[in-house]
Amino acid sequence: MDSTRTGDEVDRIVAAWQRERPDLDVEPLSVFSRISRLARHLDRARRGAFARHELDTWEFDVLSALRRAGDPYRLSPGTLVAQTLVTSGTMTNRIDRLERRGLVERHRSPDDRRGVLVQLTASGRSRVDAAMSDLLDVETRVLDALPATERPRLADLLRTLGAQFDA
């Protein structure tokens, strides 16, 4: 295939590497360069969806973890750390900032007098719900490029690739 006339940018990159370094197997580029490029496009789209609701990506991550917890939308800081993959110091800073914005509140844990639970406020719930709806609209438009019957297969393949990092 002459990738200078057909295909996408990744096809052109792969062809150039094959030409310049025929000693290398550049097949992984065909997959991972596309994943990387798609991730950058999705990151921009996600940031835009969140910004329309005056949220940063990290704010959405914390608020959505609380929202997914179900009523009363409370989690310990430790659980938030585990779900958002940040350090405890980073999470403390994030909770402080979200609390100042009125999106979360801290409450004493009923089970541990020294423990704290972080709870989503009504304002935080409203904000994260609206941002989630906007995000799903954006992501659905991206997926419209694939037939609906192919989406579960793609999800399965990506799950398989990602499992080695989740282990």
C-alpha positions as CSV (number, residue, x, y, z in Angstrom):
1,M,0.0,0.0,0.0
2,D,1.3,3.5,-0.8
3,S,0.6,5.2,2.5
4,T,1.4,8.6,1.1
5,R,-1.9,8.6,-0.9
6,T,-4.1,6.4,1.3
7,G,-4.4,5.6,5.0
8,D,-4.0,7.9,8.0
9,E,-1.1,9.7,9.6
10,V,0.0,6.6,11.5
11,D,0.2,4.6,8.2
12,R,2.6,7.3,6.9
13,I,4.7,7.2,10.1
14,V,4.9,3.4,10.0
15,A,5.8,3.4,6.3
16,A,8.6,6.0,6.9
17,W,10.0,3.9,9.8
18,Q,9.9,0.8,7.6
19,R,11.7,2.6,4.9
20,E,14.3,4.1,7.2
21,R,14.8,1.1,9.6
22,P,13.8,-2.1,7.7
23,D,15.6,-4.0,10.5
24,L,12.9,-3.1,13.0
25,D,9.5,-4.7,13.4
26,V,7.4,-1.5,13.6
27,E,4.0,-3.3,13.8
28,P,3.4,-2.1,17.4
29,L,3.3,1.5,16.1
30,S,0.2,0.6,14.0
31,V,-1.7,0.0,17.2
32,F,-0.1,2.2,19.9
33,S,0.4,5.3,17.9
34,R,-3.3,5.2,17.1
35,I,-4.2,4.7,20.7
36,S,-1.9,7.5,21.7
37,R,-3.3,9.9,19.1
38,L,-6.9,9.0,20.0
39,A,-6.1,9.5,23.7
40,R,-4.9,13.0,23.0
41,H,-8.1,13.8,21.0
42,L,-10.3,12.3,23.7
43,D,-8.4,14.2,26.4
44,R,-9.1,17.5,24.6
45,A,-12.8,16.6,24.2
46,R,-13.2,15.5,27.8
47,R,-11.5,18.7,29.1
48,G,-13.9,20.7,26.9
49,A,-16.9,18.8,28.3
50,F,-15.8,19.4,31.9
51,A,-14.8,23.0,31.3
52,R,-18.4,23.7,30.1
53,H,-19.4,22.9,33.6
54,E,-16.5,24.8,35.2
55,L,-14.6,21.6,36.2
56,D,-11.1,20.5,35.7
57,T,-10.5,16.8,34.8
58,W,-9.2,16.0,38.3
59,E,-12.3,17.6,39.8
60,F,-14.6,15.5,37.7
61,D,-12.6,12.4,38.7
62,V,-13.2,13.0,42.4
63,L,-16.8,14.1,42.1
64,S,-17.7,11.2,39.8
65,A,-16.1,8.7,42.3
66,L,-18.3,10.2,45.0
67,R,-21.4,10.1,42.7
68,R,-20.8,6.5,41.7
69,A,-20.7,5.5,45.4
70,G,-24.4,6.0,45.5
71,D,-26.5,7.8,48.2
72,P,-25.3,9.4,50.5
73,Y,-22.4,9.9,48.0
74,R,-19.7,9.6,50.7
75,L,-16.2,8.0,50.5
76,S,-13.1,8.0,52.7
77,P,-10.1,10.0,51.4
78,G,-8.3,6.6,51.2
79,T,-10.9,5.2,48.9
80,L,-10.8,8.3,46.7
81,V,-7.0,7.9,46.5
82,A,-7.4,4.3,45.3
83,Q,-10.0,5.2,42.8
84,T,-8.2,8.2,41.3
85,L,-4.7,6.9,41.5
86,V,-3.1,9.9,43.2
87,T,-1.2,10.3,46.5
88,S,-2.9,11.0,49.8
89,G,-1.2,14.4,49.9
90,T,-2.6,15.2,46.5
91,M,-6.0,14.0,47.5
92,T,-6.0,16.2,50.6
93,N,-5.3,19.2,48.5
94,R,-8.0,18.3,46.0
95,I,-10.6,17.8,48.7
96,D,-9.6,21.2,50.2
97,R,-10.1,22.9,46.9
98,L,-13.4,21.1,46.2
99,E,-14.7,22.0,49.7
100,R,-13.8,25.7,49.1
101,R,-15.9,25.6,45.9
102,G,-18.8,24.1,47.8
103,L,-18.8,20.8,45.8
104,V,-17.9,18.5,48.7
105,E,-18.1,18.5,52.5
106,R,-16.0,16.7,55.1
107,H,-17.9,14.8,57.8
108,R,-16.6,12.8,60.8
109,S,-16.9,9.0,60.2
110,P,-19.6,7.4,62.3
111,D,-17.4,4.3,62.6
112,D,-14.1,6.0,63.5
113,R,-13.9,9.2,65.5
114,R,-10.5,10.0,63.9
115,G,-11.8,9.2,60.4
116,V,-13.3,11.6,57.8
117,L,-15.7,11.0,55.0
118,V,-16.0,13.2,52.0
119,Q,-19.5,13.8,50.8
120,L,-20.8,15.3,47.5
121,T,-22.9,18.4,48.0
122,A,-26.1,19.1,46.1
123,S,-24.1,21.5,44.0
124,G,-21.4,19.0,43.4
125,R,-23.9,16.4,42.4
126,S,-25.6,18.7,40.0
127,R,-22.3,19.7,38.4
128,V,-21.0,16.2,38.0
129,D,-24.3,14.9,36.6
130,A,-24.3,17.7,34.0
131,A,-20.7,17.1,33.1
132,M,-21.3,13.4,32.8
133,S,-24.2,13.9,30.4
134,D,-22.0,16.2,28.3
135,L,-19.1,13.8,28.3
136,L,-21.3,10.9,27.2
137,D,-22.6,13.0,24.3
138,V,-19.0,13.7,23.2
139,E,-17.9,10.1,23.5
140,T,-21.0,8.8,21.8
141,R,-20.2,11.0,18.8
142,V,-16.7,9.6,18.7
143,L,-18.0,6.0,18.8
144,D,-20.5,6.8,16.0
145,A,-17.5,6.1,13.6
146,L,-17.8,2.4,14.6
147,P,-20.8,0.2,13.9
148,A,-22.6,-0.5,17.2
149,T,-21.9,-4.3,16.8
150,E,-18.1,-3.6,16.8
151,R,-18.0,-1.5,20.0
152,P,-18.1,-4.5,22.5
153,R,-15.3,-6.2,20.6
154,L,-13.2,-3.0,20.8
155,A,-13.9,-2.7,24.5
156,D,-12.9,-6.4,25.0
157,L,-9.6,-5.9,23.1
158,L,-8.7,-2.8,25.1
159,R,-9.6,-4.5,28.3
160,T,-7.2,-7.4,27.4
161,L,-4.4,-4.9,26.6
162,G,-5.0,-2.9,29.8
163,A,-5.3,-5.9,32.1
164,Q,-1.5,-6.2,32.3
165,F,-1.3,-2.8,33.9
166,D,-4.2,-3.3,36.3
167,A,-2.8,-6.5,37.7
